[in-house]
Amino acid sequence: MASERITLTVPGPHGDREVGLSSPDRVLWPELGITKRELAEYLIAVAEPFLNANGNRPVSLQRYPDGIEGESFFSKNPPKGAPDFVEAVTVTYNSGRRHPQLVLTEIASAVWAAQMNTVVFHPWASLADNTDNPVELRIDLDPPDASGFAEAAAVAPVLREVLAEAGLEAYLKTSGSRGIHVFCPIVPEWEFLDVRHAVIAAGRELERRLPDQVTMNWWKEERGDRVFIDFNQANRDRTMAGAYSPRALPGATVSAPLEWDELADADPAAFTVRSMPARLAEHGDPWAGLLDSPGRIDTLLEWWQRDLDAGLGELPFPPEFPKMPGEPPRVQPSRAKKTDA
């Protein structure tokens, strides 16, 4: 039976907040017995690096009312009754619709989200004061279903070299699952579509260097056993699990920032809700200075134009997006061949 409501004292920039937690003993991760209260306490313990990575930007909350083995849904706008320290900013979605989106400005907001059974936090690549222009170029290294983290880890250092040649400093984190996320801080001078094109340019260059290990093919049937560069994660309103965000997986893993020299021996299963506070206390936050020295994507956009001139065009967008200029047909290749036949 669920326990009674408790109140947690949460420190913050405006002093302590008293945040209520109903059913604190509700188990969110059954295999480990991790409760809603333990999740809230985790967020308090990792407050500074968590907010550095996920705060002051639009964020979507992935909520699991019945624990990670139950159904989930996303919350984007502040619900009725949200406390006054939970902020919002109006954003424009791909449809052109504008709507308020949640913004976390202090860790009490994240604890309030945990009260609503939020497990995964999905931040935008842009900040609340300029939601249209990303401050990060994000690349998702997605290994094939039959493969795992090691395959993505073998590719990531070469991607780092590609990005360095384009004048960008790359940071990495585990996805919390099998993949790897590579982020580059950038000055917010370009809109999401431009940044997407920069990601495609970097991905195509990586694919040229590692053709047997890397693919830019959107359709799974064409990828084989190669690591997919998920360029569509760079689109507006497409997000990844944030740094230090828990994942809805049995081991309660979190998306863990790493130093590059840790990658070869890293085990993503070792970074969890229970282990991350001690890791931070011992090693610090590898992403502490992520946005301090932003780079530019001019070189990547030159590569994009070079590839356009060579006949390489736009790539498919996700199905919920409006049809985009120059986009190829959104038809699975095997189905297109049957239609042609």
URDATA-V584961 format. One record per helix or strand. SS is the DSSP state (H for helix, E for strand). FROM is the first residue (numbers start at 1). LEN is the number of residues. Records with the same first field share a line. If there is no record, write none. Layout:
SS=FROM-LEN ; FROM-LEN
This chain:
E=6-5 ; 17-5 ; 27-3 ; 34-2 ; 58-6 ; 73-3 ; 87-6 ; 98-6 ; 118-6 ; 127-1 ; 130-1 ; 133-1 ; 136-7 ; 170-5 ; 180-7 ; 191-1 ; 214-2 ; 227-3 ; 246-1 ; 253-2 ; 257-2 ; 272-1 ; 295-1
H=36-10 ; 47-8 ; 107-9 ; 149-17 ; 192-18 ; 220-3 ; 231-4 ; 260-6 ; 268-3 ; 276-8 ; 298-12 ; 333-8
